[in-house]
Amino acid sequence: MTDLARRFSRVAAQQGARTALITPAERVSFAELERRASGFAATCAKRGLGKGDRVLIAMPVGVDLYVALAACWRLGAVAVFPEPAMRLRGLRHAVAVTAPNFLLASGLYRLIRLLPPLWCCPRLAPADSDRGHVPAVDLTPDDPALISFTSGSTGAPKAIPRSHGFLTEQFQAVRQVLATEREETDLVAFPVFALVNLAEGRPTVLPDWKLTRPEAVSPKALSAWIRQTGATRALLPPALCETLAAAEIPKVLHSVFTGGGPVKPALVDRLRNAGPGLRVVSVYGSTEAEPIAELDWADVGAEDRAAMAEGAGLLTGAPVPGTQVRIVADEIQVAGAHVNAHYLDPQQETGTKIREGATVWHRTGDAGRLDGQGRLWLLGRSDGVAPGRDGPLYPFAVELAAESWPGVSRAALLSGDGGPLLVYEGTADPVDCAAKARALGLADARRVAAIPLDRRHRSKVDYTELRRLVAG
């Protein structure tokens, strides 16, 4: 076993009957999770699953998912996770790119067995009948642990192999962000963070909603789930923070960690108004580098807020320890032991990875800057920068400024043949918005009923779809 796998087993032995995972269907202790993972690993071994085998995992987020993942790692198998937001297209892409030789599916996901490339793959799924024990295989830090995918928002999803050593480094980086001296129970809407909690011996509440449909969660239901489970902290994307801000926030919840999309001052204010005293921490990162920077909004003063409203960009805070950040031609580049250095297809590294001796810099594709305090400010996607009357216009600089105007609930910057365009939603007067947009150096402003958002977290502007909407 590797360091992280050993930690899972050691924590399970220490925590015993203490709750590890809470779902709508069950509460599972650390000891029970360990027993189920051991039993399922024995079943999988009998079916021929072994070191190096690639296992396509298609399961809802629940206890069985973590049982399955732990079992795979005991045997040295490599878990393949398709991009769920892309649904069938993402599944087909994952199968084509990784060529799995085992299928681990449950519920309706079993139907994917009908896909021709999976006909010959043995199907596995955790069951109550799983019993037995199999010795954990010896693994090195370089052995592959899992393959995940980028969101595909800027092209075909890239397959990212993660070794056991990489996962250990990522665990060390994330645990610093989530560090606490209190006994906590975390509601986690990002499945990877549940792994950190399992390794830390911290109880995790899993969502009682479908992760690919955050917009379907009602404020009342979200509040009720927090109250029912006693969650003291919540790890949610901005879209679900909007939902939480519209709810009656239970007093037991004292902190919210959010990321996966821009975390703006207006959202933070709504959260704090709904839950006085609520701590809000935003985390900036990407699929290849998570986390990069963090910001406790209690440290954001009036000067910082004024700067964001006046076009300085979005403050994301100081880089997390162990992360190197540099700005090259306005682009944020990062390096560190928890920053992915490879893609499964080496050809996809051209233009995204810069190798300087032993250091591999990842090009995030985000424009940004570092201030005099060493804090990182986001300016938006580099390919979204538009030529303005007085120089380049950066997406977040324009959008945050516009969202400070009365009646503008969301804004987006688009380049066009007629010049840069501000697209916004809300009740603001079109004539007034157009005048303000021109004052910022844009050609015009246009109101739409709703700005389309990304499929993964429903928290970032989908600029490709927005261009189609405006062109239509």
Secondary structure as UniProt FT lines:
FT   HELIX           3..15
FT   TURN            16..17
FT   STRAND          19..22
FT   STRAND          27..29
FT   HELIX           30..46
FT   TURN            47..48
FT   TURN            51..52
FT   STRAND          54..58
FT   HELIX           63..75
FT   STRAND          78..80
FT   HELIX           84..86
FT   HELIX           87..98
FT   STRAND          102..105
FT   HELIX           107..114
FT   HELIX           116..118
FT   TURN            119..120
FT   STRAND          123..124
FT   TURN            128..129
FT   TURN            141..142
FT   STRAND          144..149
FT   TURN            153..154
FT   STRAND          159..163
FT   HELIX           164..178
FT   STRAND          186..188
FT   HELIX           191..200
FT   STRAND          204..205
FT   TURN            211..212
FT   HELIX           214..216
FT   HELIX           219..229
FT   STRAND          233..236
FT   HELIX           238..245
FT   TURN            251..252
FT   STRAND          255..259
FT   HELIX           265..274
FT   TURN            276..277
FT   STRAND          279..284
FT   STRAND          293..296
FT   HELIX           297..299
FT   HELIX           302..309
FT   TURN            310..311
FT   STRAND          314..319
FT   TURN            321..322
FT   STRAND          324..328
FT   TURN            329..330
FT   STRAND          331..335
FT   TURN            337..338
FT   HELIX           346..349
FT   TURN            350..352
FT   STRAND          353..356
FT   TURN            357..358
FT   STRAND          359..370
FT   TURN            372..373
FT   STRAND          376..381
FT   HELIX           382..384
FT   STRAND          386..388
FT   TURN            389..390
FT   STRAND          391..393
FT   HELIX           395..402
FT   TURN            403..404
FT   TURN            406..407
FT   STRAND          408..414
FT   TURN            417..418
FT   STRAND          421..426
FT   HELIX           430..439
FT   TURN            440..441
FT   STRAND          444..447
FT   TURN            455..457
FT   HELIX           463..471
//
